[in-house]
Amino acid sequence: MIQLNISSEKQVSGLNTGFDLISDVHLDFWVKVENPLHKMVPQIKNFIKGILPDVHHKTLVIAGDLGHYNWQNKILIEELKQIYEHILIVPGNHDYYLVSANQEKQYRGKSLNRVIEMKETCSLLTNVHYLDGDMVEIDGITYGGVGMWYDFSYGMKVLGYLEEALYSKWWDIMNDSRLIKGLLDKSFTFADEEKKKLDAIIESSNVIITHVGGDWSKVDRDLVNSFYFFDGSPYFSKLEGKIWCFGHTHQRYDYEAYGCRFVNAALGYPDESDDRKILQIKV
């Protein structure tokens, strides 16, 4: 297995020394879908210009939450392909959202159909990989990705809540409970299915990409974190020399733990972003 030289340095000396990272793009909050199509492309170009670093690598990792509309996300990816040779994407919770009656009809009331459509769209674009328990090797580095899901572990293990109480809080707090259709149930078996995909990739991956993070050691004691992290402790012994990219929480992180570098490079919404750009990761 290739061992990565974990460095906190953000500047790069060349195009082949690492990858670029962002998550939680939420494109339709930055470029409104109501805009005429002939104006959409130049607006997306300007959006990309605003978040692009001065020097960039040839690989871009997007750790979930592109936006609520697949057709708009496709334009974004096509424009990013003019800049990046390789683009790697995992699904985030917002990538499952059906935000209108038209979308519910289009995807037959099943959020999974929207993700399947986006995965198929990416498969038709050269070197665009929508990772869902898959791995891809680029320049000798193996990237493995899966969206992952929260499992209520934080609320139960850290805050002492019962699962039934957490489910009630989840329903009250999270838009996921209302906008993700036909996928989530009270037993949260979806989280278990996502863990199986992570099991299949984590040992062989040098760079792990998930939307939901597996280490909550840096977060405050807050009930909401029950819906932003899963219990990744069974994987910590397998992380030596790796980089774990994640998102979901819009708080940026960059730290080392368990011999691994954990990085969150979330963009977030316009009203919370402070000139954040795509982050350069040196390998």
For each residue, the residues with C-beta under 8 A, 3 or more apart:
1: 203 204 206 241
2: 140 141 142 206
3: 206 240 241
4: 141 206 207 241 242 243 283
5: 283
6: 241 243 256 260 261
7: 282 283
8: 254 256 261
9: 282
10: 279 280 282
11: 55 280 282
12: 15 17 18 55 57 280 282
13: 17
14: 17
15: 12 55 56 57 58
16: 57 58 139
17: 12 13 14 57 282 283
18: 12 57 280 281 282 283
19: 57 59 60 61 141 207 281 283
20: 53 56 57 59 60 61 84 278 279 280 281
21: 60 61 63 245 263 265 278 279 280 281
22: 25 51 60 61 62 63 265 266 267 278 279
23: 62 63 64 65 92 211 245 246 247 248 264 265 266 267
24: 63 64 65 92 247 248 250 266 267 268
25: 22 30 62 65 66 67 76 267
26: 29 30 65 67 94 267 268 269
27: 30 31 44 47 66 67 69 72 73 76
28: 31 32 33 67 68 69 72
29: 26 67 269 270
30: 25 26 27 47 270
31: 27 28 35 40 43 44 47 72
32: 28 35
33: 28 68 69 72
34:
35: 31 32 39 40 43
36: 39 40
37: 40 41
38: 41
39: 35 36 42 43
40: 31 35 36 37 43 44 72 75
41: 37 38 44 45 75 79
42: 39 45 46
43: 31 35 39 40 46 47
44: 27 31 40 41 47 48 72 75 76 79
45: 41 42 48 49 79
46: 42 43 49 50
47: 27 30 31 43 44 50 51 76
48: 44 45 51 52 76 79 80 83
49: 45 46 52
50: 46 47 277
51: 22 47 48 267 276 277 278
52: 48 49 56 83 277 278
53: 20 56 277 278 279 280
54:
55: 11 12 15 280
56: 15 20 52 53 60 83 84 278 280
57: 12 15 16 17 18 19 20 60 84 280 281
58: 15 16 84 85 86
59: 19 20 84 85 86 87 88 138 139
60: 19 20 21 22 56 57 80 83 84 86 87 88 278
61: 19 20 21 22 88 143 207 209 245 281
62: 22 23 25 66 87 88 89 90
63: 21 22 23 24 90 92 209 210 211 245 246 247 264 265
64: 23 24 89 90 91 92 93 94 95 147 210 211 247 248
65: 23 24 25 26 92 93 94 95 211 247 248
66: 25 27 62 73 76 77 89 92 94 95 118
67: 25 26 27 28 29 72 73 76 94
68: 28 33 94 97 99
69: 27 28 33 72 73
70: 73 74 114 117 118 121
71: 74 75
72: 27 28 31 33 40 44 67 69 75 76
73: 27 66 67 69 70 76 77 118
74: 70 71 77 78 121
75: 40 41 44 71 72 78 79
76: 25 27 44 47 48 66 67 72 73 79 80
77: 66 73 74 80 81 87 89 121 122 125 128
78: 74 75 81 82 125
79: 41 44 45 48 75 76 82 83
80: 48 60 76 77 83 84 87
81: 77 78 84 87 125 126 127 128
82: 78 79
83: 48 52 56 60 79 80
84: 20 56 57 58 59 60 80 81 87
85: 58 59 127
86: 58 59 60 127 128 129 138
87: 59 60 62 77 80 81 84 125 127 128 129
88: 59 60 61 62 129 131 136 143 145 209
89: 62 64 66 77 122 128 129 130 131 145
90: 62 63 64 130 131 132 145 146 147 209 210 211
91: 64 95 96 115 118 130 132 147 211
92: 23 24 63 64 65 66 95 147 211 247 248
93: 64 65 96 97 147 149 176 180 211 212 248
94: 26 64 65 66 67 68 97
95: 64 65 66 91 92 114 115 118 147
96: 91 93 111 112 114 115 176 179 180 183
97: 68 93 94 111 114 175 179 180
98: 103 104 107 109 111 114 179 180 181
99: 68 103 179
100: 103 104
101: 104 105
102: 105 106
103: 98 99 100 106 107 114
104: 98 100 101 107 109 181
105: 101 102 108 109
106: 102 103
107: 98 103 104 110 111 113 114 117 181
108: 105 113
109: 98 104 105 181 182
110: 107 113 114 181 182 183
111: 96 97 98 107 114 115 179 180 181 182 183
112: 96 115 116 182 183
113: 107 108 110 116 117
114: 70 95 96 97 98 103 107 110 111 117 118
115: 91 95 96 111 112 118 119 132
116: 112 113 119 120
117: 70 107 113 114 120 121
118: 66 70 73 91 95 114 115 121 122 130
119: 115 116 122 123 130 132
120: 116 117 123 124
121: 70 74 77 117 118 124 125
122: 77 89 118 119 125 128 129 130
123: 119 120 128 130
124: 120 121
125: 77 78 81 87 121 122 128
126: 81
127: 81 85 86 87
128: 77 81 86 87 89 122 123 125
129: 86 87 88 89 122 134 136 143 145
130: 89 90 91 118 119 122 123
131: 88 89 90 134 135 136 143 144 145 146 209
132: 90 91 115 119 145 146 147 197
133: 145 146 196 197 198 200 201
134: 129 131 144 145 146 201
135: 131 142 143 144 145 201 204 205
136: 88 129 131 142 143
137: 140 141 142 143
138: 59 86 141 143
139: 16 59
140: 2 137
141: 2 4 19 137 138 206 207 283
142: 2 135 136 137 204 205 206 207
143: 61 88 129 131 135 136 137 138 205 206 207 209
144: 131 134 135 201 202 204 205 207 208 209
145: 88 89 90 129 131 132 133 134 135 201 208 209 210
146: 90 131 132 133 134 194 197 198 201 209 210
147: 64 90 91 92 93 95 132 194 210 211 212
148: 191 194 195 198 210 211 212 214 230
149: 93 188 190 191 194 212 230
150: 153 154 191 212 226 227 228 229 230
151: 188 191 192 195 230 231
152: 155 156 161 163 166 167 170 188 226 227
153: 150 156 157 226 229 230 231
154: 150 157 158 159 216 225 226 228 229 231
155: 152 158 159 161 166 169 223 225 226
156: 152 153 159 160 161 162 163 166 226
157: 153 154 231
158: 154 155 216 221 225
159: 154 155 156 221 223 226
160: 156
161: 152 155 156 165 166 169 223 226
162: 156 165 166
163: 152 156 166 167
164: 167 168
165: 161 162 168 169
166: 152 155 156 161 162 163 169 170 226
167: 152 163 164 170 171 186
168: 164 165 171 172
169: 155 161 165 166 172 173 223 226
170: 152 166 167 173 174 176 177 226 227
171: 167 168 174 177
172: 168 169
173: 169 170 223 224 227
174: 170 171 177 227
175: 97 178 179
176: 93 96 170 179 180 184 227
177: 170 171 174 180 184
178: 175
179: 96 97 98 99 111 175 176
180: 93 96 97 98 111 176 177 183 184
181: 98 104 107 109 110 111
182: 109 110 111 112
183: 96 110 111 112 180 190
184: 176 177 180 188 190
185: 188 189 190
186: 167
187:
188: 149 151 152 184 185 191 192
189: 185 192 193
190: 149 183 184 185 193 194
191: 148 149 150 151 188 194 195 230
192: 151 188 189 195 196
193: 189 190 196 197
194: 146 147 148 149 190 191 197 198
195: 148 151 191 192 198 199 230
196: 133 192 193 199 200
197: 132 133 146 193 194 200 201
198: 133 146 148 194 195 201 202 208 210 235
199: 195 196 202
200: 133 196 197
201: 133 134 135 144 145 146 197 198 204 205 208
202: 144 198 199 205 208 235 238 239
203: 1 238
204: 1 135 142 144 201
205: 135 142 143 144 201 202 208 242
206: 1 2 3 4 141 142 143 241 242 243
207: 4 19 61 141 142 143 144 242 243 244 245 283
208: 144 145 198 201 202 205 239 242 243 244 245
209: 61 63 88 90 131 143 144 145 146 245 246
210: 63 64 90 145 146 147 148 198 213 214 244 245 246
211: 23 63 64 65 90 91 92 93 147 148 246 247 248
212: 93 147 148 149 150 228 229 230 246 248
213: 210 216 228 229 230 232 244 246 247 248 249 262 264
214: 148 210 229 230 231 232 233 235 244 246
215: 218 229 232 236 244 257 258 262
216: 154 158 213 219 225 229
217: 257
218: 215 253 255
219: 216 222 225 228 229 249 251
220: 225
221: 158 159 225
222: 219 225
223: 155 159 161 169 173 226
224: 173 227 228
225: 154 155 158 216 219 220 221 222 228 229 249
226: 150 152 153 154 155 156 159 161 166 169 170 223 229
227: 150 152 170 173 174 176 224
228: 150 154 212 213 219 224 225 248 249
229: 150 153 154 212 213 214 215 216 219 225 226 232 248 249
230: 148 149 150 151 153 191 195 212 213 214
231: 151 153 154 157 214 234
232: 213 214 215 229 235 236
233: 214 236
234: 231
235: 198 202 214 232 238 239
236: 215 232 233 239 257 258 260
237: 258
238: 202 203 235
239: 202 208 235 236 242 244 258 259 260
240: 3 258 259 260
241: 1 3 4 6 206 259 260
242: 4 205 206 207 208 239 259 260 261
243: 4 6 206 207 208 260 261 263 281 283
244: 207 208 210 213 214 215 239 260 261 262 263
245: 21 23 61 63 207 208 209 210 263 264 265 281
246: 23 63 209 210 211 212 213 214 262 263 264
247: 23 24 63 64 65 92 211 213 264 265 266
248: 23 24 64 65 92 93 211 212 213 228 229 266
249: 213 219 225 228 229 264 266
250: 24 266 267 268 269 272
251: 219 264 266
252: 264 265 266 276
253: 218 262 263 264
254: 8 261 262 263 264 279
255: 218 261 262
256: 6 8 259 260 261 262
257: 215 217 236 260 262
258: 215 236 237 239 240
259: 239 240 241 242 256
260: 6 236 239 240 241 242 243 244 256 257
261: 6 8 242 243 244 254 255 256
262: 213 215 244 246 253 254 255 256 257
263: 21 243 244 245 246 253 254 279 281
264: 23 63 213 245 246 247 249 251 252 253 254
265: 21 22 23 63 245 247 252 276 278 279
266: 22 23 24 247 248 249 250 251 252 276
267: 22 23 24 25 26 51 250 273 276
268: 24 26 250 272 273 276
269: 26 29 250 272 273
270: 29 30 273
271:
272: 250 268 269
273: 267 268 269 270 276
274:
275:
276: 51 252 265 266 267 268 273
277: 50 51 52 53
278: 20 21 22 51 52 53 56 60 265
279: 10 20 21 22 53 254 263 265
280: 10 11 12 18 20 21 53 55 56 57
281: 18 19 20 21 57 61 243 245 263
282: 7 9 10 11 12 17 18
283: 4 5 7 17 18 19 141 207 243
